[in-house]
Amino acid sequence: MQDRNPNSTFGIDLNEYSQNPNFQVLSSKVDFIYLRSSGSRAGYFRVDRKFLEFAEECKKYGIKSGGYHYGIPSYDLSTADMQCDDFIDILQRAYGNKNYGPLMPVLDIEEPMNPNMNTDALLRWINRFRNRFESKTRRRLMLYASVFFIQDNNNFQSSDGTYPLNNMPLWVAMYTRIPGNPPFPPNAGGWTRWRIWQYTDSQQIDGVDNPVDANWGPNNLDLLTQPRQVQNFKASVSNGNVYLSWTKNSDIDLAGYNIFADNYWIGTVDRQDTSYRIPITKLYKPHGRNITFSIEAFDYEGNASQVRSKVTLKL
């Protein structure tokens, strides 16, 4: 995988054991913070005692934050469903209805419930959690795993020879202070790039009394967030057509825009487009009705804007 570079963003992760974090100080020291939202290590879902408080403090001081769930895979796939649903719920308690945090949510996998769980079963559990989460939230899920854990589980290669998780964004852990470790993470599990690299668990930083986990992130936080809401969305009617226009989003990973009429999808356009024409005849029973047009941007991960921009016309 790649090494950090001078433009890499910097972030830390915190949990209920973090001592006296001062988020006002941290706002000038970090680019992002990940917060442990929950875990299932004891066999039941448990919310981190500081998650809601820390998420609110991050919002207060303008720090982009996200939540991670410490998942415990098992042969029983229904546990993936239960942990996933509870994770979705606690994220919304922290960030708002149908809001799962500014940063990409994360599933943290470090140990299975069964010590000798085979790799295929482990991968099926993670995939079950991932697919359920993404279908329910329309947000991509990132996977946290250490290089050692990946390698120790058949390099996350299934029995059919494929790497079923390597299309997930990866937050990889590999600590450079450990003797014998390379200077940056090696390729593993089918991944050749990390999205976040946790390079130490003992970083001293102003704003937290005890050492913390520290991470190098992407050069631009757009790669961890949803696309921005589309701006200056306008609509007009002329010569039997509805004309829509907007200002191009600045997201570096912008892929395009989805367009809707009364919440029904009517078209997708390229990232360079800033206008769209709709023949009125293509709209369902338009005459004399108010129709609300809306637009969302989407990125190459499939994340869409948190809020659709809307405009209403009477046709």
C-alpha positions in Angstrom: 0.0 0.0 0.0 1.0 3.6 -0.2 3.1 5.6 2.4 1.8 8.9 3.8 2.7 12.1 2.0 3.0 15.7 3.0 -0.6 16.4 2.1 -2.0 13.5 4.2 -4.7 14.6 6.6 -4.3 13.8 10.3 -6.8 12.4 12.7 -7.2 10.5 16.0 -9.8 8.2 17.4 -11.3 8.4 20.8 -13.5 6.4 23.2 -14.8 6.5 26.7 -11.3 5.8 28.1 -9.8 8.9 26.5 -8.9 11.2 29.3 -10.2 14.8 29.4 -10.4 15.5 25.6 -10.5 19.3 25.0 -12.3 19.6 21.7 -11.6 23.3 21.4 -7.9 22.6 21.5 -8.3 19.6 19.2 -10.1 21.6 16.6 -6.7 23.2 15.8 -4.7 20.0 16.0 -6.6 17.5 13.9 -8.4 17.3 10.6 -10.8 14.6 11.7 -11.8 12.4 14.7 -13.3 8.9 14.8 -15.3 8.0 17.8 -16.1 4.5 19.1 -19.9 4.5 19.0 -20.5 1.0 20.2 -19.2 -2.6 20.5 -20.4 -6.2 21.0 -17.4 -7.7 22.6 -19.4 -9.0 25.6 -22.0 -10.7 23.4 -24.5 -7.8 23.5 -24.6 -4.4 21.9 -23.1 -1.7 24.1 -23.0 2.0 23.4 -19.7 3.8 24.3 -20.5 5.9 27.3 -18.9 9.0 25.7 -20.0 8.7 22.1 -23.0 11.0 22.1 -21.2 13.6 24.2 -18.0 13.5 22.1 -20.1 13.7 18.8 -21.8 16.8 20.1 -18.5 18.4 21.1 -17.1 17.7 17.6 -20.1 19.4 16.1 -19.7 22.3 18.4 -16.1 23.0 17.4 -16.5 22.2 13.7 -14.5 18.9 13.8 -15.5 16.3 11.2 -16.3 13.1 13.1 -17.6 9.7 12.4 -18.5 6.6 14.4 -17.1 3.1 14.4 -18.7 -0.1 15.7 -16.5 -2.8 17.3 -18.1 -5.8 15.6 -17.8 -9.4 16.7 -18.4 -11.9 13.9 -19.9 -15.3 14.5 -21.3 -18.2 12.5 -24.8 -16.9 13.2 -25.4 -14.3 10.5 -28.4 -12.9 12.3 -25.9 -11.3 14.8 -24.6 -9.2 11.8 -28.1 -8.0 11.3 -28.7 -7.1 14.9 -25.3 -5.3 15.4 -25.8 -3.5 12.1 -29.3 -2.2 13.0 -28.2 -1.1 16.5 -25.2 0.7 14.9 -27.5 2.5 12.5 -29.7 3.6 15.4 -26.9 5.0 17.6 -25.4 6.9 14.7 -28.8 8.6 14.2 -29.0 9.4 17.9 -25.7 11.2 17.6 -26.1 12.9 14.2 -29.8 13.2 13.5 -32.6 11.3 11.7 -31.2 9.6 8.5 -27.8 11.2 9.3 -25.0 8.8 9.9 -22.2 11.3 10.6 -20.0 13.5 8.5 -17.3 10.9 8.1 -17.8 7.4 6.5 -19.1 5.0 9.1 -16.7 2.1 10.0 -17.0 -1.5 11.0 -14.0 -2.4 13.2 -13.1 -6.1 13.1 -10.3 -7.4 15.4 -11.6 -10.7 16.7 -14.3 -13.2 16.0 -16.6 -14.7 18.6 -15.3 -18.2 17.8 -11.5 -18.2 18.1 -11.1 -20.8 15.2 -13.7 -19.2 12.9 -12.9 -20.1 9.3 -12.1 -17.3 6.8 -15.2 -17.9 4.6 -17.5 -17.6 7.6 -15.7 -14.4 8.7 -16.0 -12.9 5.3 -19.7 -13.8 5.0 -20.4 -12.1 8.3 -18.6 -8.9 7.4 -20.3 -8.9 4.0 -23.7 -9.4 5.6 -23.2 -6.5 7.9 -21.8 -4.3 5.0 -24.6 -5.1 2.6 -27.3 -4.5 5.2 -25.8 -1.2 6.4 -25.3 0.2 2.9 -28.8 -0.8 1.7 -30.5 0.8 4.7 -28.4 4.0 4.8 -27.2 4.7 1.3 -23.8 5.3 2.8 -20.6 3.4 2.1 -19.1 1.4 5.0 -15.4 1.4 5.7 -13.6 -1.6 7.2 -11.1 -1.3 10.0 -8.6 -4.2 10.3 -5.0 -4.6 11.1 -2.5 -6.0 8.6 -1.8 -8.8 11.1 -5.5 -9.7 11.4 -5.9 -9.8 7.6 -2.8 -11.9 7.1 -3.7 -14.2 10.0 -7.1 -14.9 8.4 -5.9 -16.3 5.1 -5.2 -12.8 3.8 -9.0 -12.4 3.6 -9.0 -14.6 0.6 -12.1 -16.9 0.3 -12.0 -20.5 -0.7 -12.9 -19.6 -4.3 -9.7 -17.6 -4.6 -11.4 -14.1 -4.5 -11.0 -11.2 -2.2 -14.7 -10.3 -1.5 -14.0 -7.3 0.8 -11.3 -5.5 -1.2 -13.9 -3.1 -2.7 -14.6 -1.7 0.7 -12.6 1.5 1.7 -9.9 0.3 4.2 -8.8 1.8 7.5 -5.7 -0.3 8.1 -3.8 -0.6 11.4 0.0 -1.1 11.3 2.2 0.4 14.0 5.6 1.5 12.8 7.1 1.4 16.3 6.8 -2.4 16.4 10.2 -4.0 15.5 10.0 -5.9 12.2 7.2 -3.9 10.8 7.8 -2.2 7.4 7.8 1.6 7.2 4.3 1.6 5.7 1.5 -1.0 5.3 2.1 -3.8 2.7 -0.5 -4.9 0.3 -3.0 -7.2 2.0 -6.4 -8.8 1.6 -6.6 -7.7 -2.0 -6.1 -4.0 -1.0 -3.3 -2.0 -2.6 -4.3 1.3 -1.0 -5.6 2.5 2.4 -8.1 5.2 2.9 -6.9 5.7 6.5 -3.7 4.3 8.1 -3.6 4.0 11.9 0.2 4.2 12.4 0.4 4.3 16.2 -1.6 3.6 19.4 0.6 5.9 21.5 0.5 9.4 20.1 0.8 12.3 22.5 -1.3 15.3 21.4 -2.4 18.5 22.9 -6.0 18.3 24.0 -6.0 14.7 25.4 -4.3 13.7 28.6 -3.4 10.2 27.6 -1.8 8.7 24.4 -4.2 8.1 21.6 -4.5 6.2 18.4 -3.4 8.4 15.5 -4.0 8.1 11.8 -3.0 9.4 8.4 -6.0 10.1 6.2 -6.5 10.9 2.5 -5.2 14.1 1.1 -8.7 15.5 0.9 -11.5 14.8 3.4 -13.9 14.6 0.5 -12.8 11.0 0.3 -14.3 10.4 3.7 -17.5 12.4 3.4 -20.7 12.6 1.4 -20.8 15.0 -1.6 -21.9 18.5 -0.7 -25.5 19.7 -1.2 -26.0 21.0 -4.7 -26.1 24.8 -4.8 -28.1 27.3 -6.9 -30.6 24.7 -8.1 -33.1 26.5 -10.4 -36.0 25.5 -12.7 -37.9 27.3 -15.4 -40.4 26.4 -18.1 -40.1 27.2 -21.8 -41.3 25.8 -25.1 -42.8 22.7 -23.6 -39.7 21.9 -21.5 -38.6 22.2 -18.0 -35.0 23.5 -17.7 -33.0 22.7 -14.6 -29.6 24.3 -13.7 -27.2 24.3 -10.8 -23.6 25.2 -9.8 -21.1 22.4 -10.2 -20.1 20.7 -7.0 -16.4 21.1 -5.9 -16.1 17.6 -4.4 -12.9 16.1 -5.8 -14.5 12.6 -6.0 -17.7 13.9 -7.7 -19.1 11.3 -10.2 -22.4 12.9 -11.2 -25.9 14.0 -10.2 -29.3 12.2 -9.8 -32.4 14.2 -10.7 -35.9 13.5 -9.4 -39.5 14.8 -10.0 -41.7 14.4 -7.0 -39.1 12.0 -5.6 -39.2 9.7 -8.7 -35.9 9.4 -10.4 -35.9 10.9 -13.9 -32.3 11.1 -14.9 -28.6 10.9 -14.1 -26.0 13.2 -15.6 -22.2 13.5 -15.6 -20.0 15.3 -13.1 -19.4 18.1 -15.6 -23.0 18.8 -16.3 -24.8 21.8 -14.8 -28.1 21.7 -16.6 -30.8 19.3 -17.7 -33.8 19.5 -20.0 -37.0 17.6 -19.3 -39.8 17.5 -22.0 -43.1 18.2 -20.1 -44.6 15.3 -22.0 -42.3 13.0 -20.1 -43.7 14.0 -16.7 -46.7 12.2 -15.2 -49.9 14.3 -15.5 -48.1 17.6 -15.3 -50.6 20.1 -16.3 -52.0 22.3 -13.6 -49.9 20.6 -10.9 -47.1 21.6 -8.7 -44.1 19.4 -9.3 -41.1 19.4 -7.0 -37.8 18.8 -8.8 -34.8 17.8 -6.7 -31.1 16.9 -7.2 -28.4 15.1 -5.4 -24.7 14.8 -6.1 -23.0 11.3 -5.9 -19.4 10.3 -5.7 -17.4 7.3 -7.0 -18.2 5.4 -3.8 -21.9 5.7 -4.4 -22.5 8.1 -1.5 -25.1 10.8 -2.2 -25.6 14.3 -0.8 -27.1 14.3 2.7 -29.7 16.8 1.5 -31.3 17.1 -1.9 -31.8 20.6 -3.3 -35.4 21.2 -4.3 -37.4 23.6 -6.4 -41.2 23.5 -7.1 -42.9 24.6 -10.4 -46.5 24.8 -11.4 -47.0 23.4 -14.9 
